[in-house]
Amino acid sequence: MNPSMTGTLRMPAHVHFGYGTRAQLPRLLRLHGTRVLAVADPFLPSTQLFRDVLADLRAAGLDVTVYTDITAELPASSLDAAGTVARDLNPDVILAVGGGSTLDAAKLIGLLAAHGGTVSDYYGENAVPGPVLPIVAVPTTAGTGSEVTPVAVVSDPDRALKVGISSPFLIPQAAVVDPEFTFGAPTAVTAFSGIDALVHLVESFTAAPLHLDWASALPVFTGRNVFAEIVALQGVAKLGTWLPVAVADPENREAREQVSLGALLGGLSFGPTGTHLSHALQYPIGALSKTPHGLGTGLLLPYVLEACLTDPDTVRRIAAVGTALGSTSTTPAECAYDAVSAIMAINAAIGIPRSLRDIGIAEDELPHIARLGLASQRLVAIAPVPATADLLLSILTRAFRGALGDRGQS
């Protein structure tokens, strides 16, 4: 059997997209009870949109407690404290409203409320023993796709890099993606979260197939996925066209709508599939440079794709990305190079730095970054070409210099 023609589909029971879909929230929450813990970005209670949502929920007879003590980078200790709060409140359901970090926090609060312990008890894959508290997720940024994914990422002072907790039990019960919530996001947030969504789509589409043992427990991320392929290129086309518009014209309603849809498709695509080398390398780069996650993955993606052009099957897949981004070239090789150039052009248009030097990475740090990237076994396992230390160092060297090969130059 061709391993590329397999797939696992994991997603919320309810996914609603579009302007006005927030009106579904009272019904979705009531499916689980009436006591609601609303985990929200700290600034949201000052906004009219959030106040209107709370008023609608309370008018529907829901008892809502708002929790906004969300700390940047999600230190594990802060989540342990939030889990204690949730256990004391004993809610029926969590409403998560915010950016990716807040949605991740809500997932882990739901985990701790249901199973106790500390966040560190669940590090890694498939360590969650069963269902968590039901979560209804409402993203306020278009990027992480956390509203439909099985992963949450925290920081731990005892570890050099961020730590992932991944389990199908972390997937929210419902996702409501109403682009209205993305208005007012700072330009940098729109750019960095949006380009990260593009990376999710491209890396999930170009992921290598894994040879799965269907008689055993599956890994959370299962490699190339026939279901992801249905949505990935649609998301690439939407973000390629509309992300620069949303950054340049943040009040453009169609741009906000299309970018939100692209980010949602990114979450649906990589949630079962996984991501690969841009993410493996960004984690140590982000830790060293203290730069946003999306900035790093977006900066790296063209160099990662160029390094993968040694494999004919991957060339064809990157060529499909190029076509989705508007290439009219007639050969797979040319379309693939067009994809790399198009992503470089998108990065330039939205303010992503061209080189690692631009974000403060020193050249003598590159071998160490390559070693740390190679240690991210879950990510490198689905890279479309063998991920050796030499390959990662070559990617980093070109990214440091900000120089693609001759055919990939924009």
C-alpha positions, 0 to 999 in steps of 0.5 A: 500500500502506498503510505502517502494514501493514508490519513487520520482526521482529528478535529472538533465536533463543531467548527463554525467559520465566518462573520457573525458565527460568534452568535453560536457560542451560547448554544455550543456552551450549553451542550456541556452545562451552564457554568462557564470559565472564560479564559481570555487575553488580558486586554479583552475585557476592555473591548466592546466585542468581548463585553457584548459576547459576555452579555449574550452568554449571561442573557442566555442563562450561562454563569460566566467567570472570566479568567485573564491571568495569562502570562506571556510565554506560558510558564508552566508554574502559571498554568499549574496555578490556573489549574487550581483556580479551575478545579476550585470553580468546577466549571462545566466548560471552558470558553477560550478567547484569545491568541494562540497562547491563550488557547493553549493555556485554556487547553492545559487548564482544562487538562489540569481541571480534569486530571490534576497534577502539574503541567510537567506530568503531561510533557510529550506525546500521548501522556494525557490519560483521557478527555479534558474539560470541554473547550469552545475555542475562539481565536483572536489572531489568524495564525496558530490554528490552536482552535482545532489542533491537539497541541499546546506549548509552554515554557519551563525554566528547567528546559532550554526550549519550549515544551509541547504537550500533545494529545487528541484529547486536547482538541477543543470540542468546538471552534468558532472562527469569527474574523471580527475578533482579529480586527485591532490586532497589531500589524506585527501580530497579523504578519507573524501569525499569518506567515506561521499559518502559511508555514503550517500549510506548506510543511504539512503538505510537504511532510514525508509519509510515516509507516504507521502500525495501525494495530498500535496506538498512533502518534499524535502527528502521523506524517503525510495525510490524505485529508490534509492535502484536501485543504492545504493548497486552498489555505496556501492560495488564500494566505499568499493572496490576502496576507500582504493585504491584511498587513497593509490594510488592516481594516479590509474585511475580505482580507481579514476573512480570507486570512482567518480562513487560511489560518483555520485550514492550516490548523486542520492541515497540520493538526494530524500531520505535523510540521517539520524543519522550519519549526525544528530550527525555530525553537532554538532560534527563538530561544536565542533571539527572543523573537516571535515564533512566526517571524522565525518559521516564516524567515526559515521556510524559503531556505528549508524548501530550497534545501528539499529540492533534491528529492523529485517527489518533494519537488513536485509537491513544492511545485504544487505550492508554487502553482497555488501561489500563482506560478505559471511555469510549465515544469515542476522544477520551475514551479518549485523555485517559483514557490521559494521566490514567492514566499520570499516576496511575501516575507518582504512585503509583510516585514519578515527579516531576510536573514538570521543575522538580522535578528541577532543570531551569530554565525558561530551559533549555527552549529549549536542550533543545528544540533538542537534542531536535530534533537526535535525528533518528532519534527525531523522525522517527517521532513521530506528529505533526510534531516542530517546535521549537515543539511540543517547547518546548510539551511542555517548558513543560507538563512544567516547570509540571507542568500538563496541559490541562484534560481531561488533568488527573488 
